[in-house]
Amino acid sequence: MFKPGDANMKSKALPRWEKGVWVGIQEADKSHIVLTEAGYKTARDVSRLSLDKQWDKDFLEKVAGVP
């Protein structure tokens, strides 16, 4: 789970966390690199899922992008 950089600009009724695969840290601004179904995104906050939800083969096959 990650919180994209524009999360504070979303409506308070919308979810602020999104599901993604963490792949590293961007050296320029120390933001996290996350792959989602929509592609490559950067995030300011990341959070681990519980152990039973961490490994999702179907989601890994859907993510797009190159870190």
C-alpha positions as CSV (number, residue, x, y, z in Angstrom):
1,M,0.0,0.0,0.0
2,F,1.2,3.5,-0.8
3,K,0.1,7.0,-0.5
4,P,0.7,9.0,-3.7
5,G,2.2,12.5,-3.5
6,D,-1.2,14.1,-4.4
7,A,-3.2,12.2,-1.7
8,N,-3.9,15.4,0.3
9,M,-5.6,17.0,-2.7
10,K,-8.2,14.2,-3.0
11,S,-11.6,14.4,-1.5
12,K,-11.7,13.2,2.1
13,A,-14.3,10.7,1.1
14,L,-12.0,8.9,-1.4
15,P,-9.4,6.3,-0.2
16,R,-5.9,7.8,0.1
17,W,-4.0,4.5,0.0
18,E,-3.4,2.5,-3.2
19,K,-2.1,-1.0,-3.8
20,G,1.3,-1.3,-5.5
21,V,4.6,-3.1,-5.6
22,W,7.5,-1.3,-4.0
23,V,10.6,-1.5,-6.2
24,G,13.0,1.1,-4.7
25,I,13.8,4.7,-3.8
26,Q,14.4,7.6,-6.2
27,E,17.7,9.2,-5.2
28,A,16.9,12.7,-6.4
29,D,14.1,13.4,-3.9
30,K,14.1,10.2,-1.8
31,S,10.6,9.3,-2.8
32,H,9.5,5.6,-3.1
33,I,9.1,4.0,-6.5
34,V,6.0,1.9,-6.8
35,L,4.6,-0.1,-9.7
36,T,0.8,-0.3,-10.2
37,E,-1.6,-1.5,-12.8
38,A,-1.5,2.0,-14.3
39,G,2.3,2.0,-14.4
40,Y,5.2,3.7,-12.5
41,K,4.3,6.1,-9.6
42,T,6.2,7.8,-6.9
43,A,5.0,7.9,-3.3
44,R,5.8,9.8,-0.1
45,D,4.6,7.0,2.3
46,V,4.5,3.3,2.0
47,S,3.0,0.6,4.3
48,R,3.4,-3.1,4.4
49,L,0.4,-5.4,4.0
50,S,-0.3,-8.1,6.5
51,L,1.5,-11.4,5.8
52,D,-1.6,-13.1,4.4
53,K,-2.1,-10.3,1.8
54,Q,1.6,-9.6,0.8
55,W,1.9,-12.2,-1.9
56,D,-0.7,-11.8,-4.7
57,K,0.4,-13.5,-7.9
58,D,-2.5,-12.1,-10.0
59,F,-1.6,-8.5,-8.9
60,L,2.1,-9.1,-9.7
61,E,1.2,-10.2,-13.2
62,K,-1.0,-7.0,-13.7
63,V,1.5,-4.4,-12.7
64,A,3.2,-2.4,-15.4
65,G,6.3,-0.3,-15.8
66,V,10.0,-0.5,-15.4
67,P,11.7,1.0,-12.3
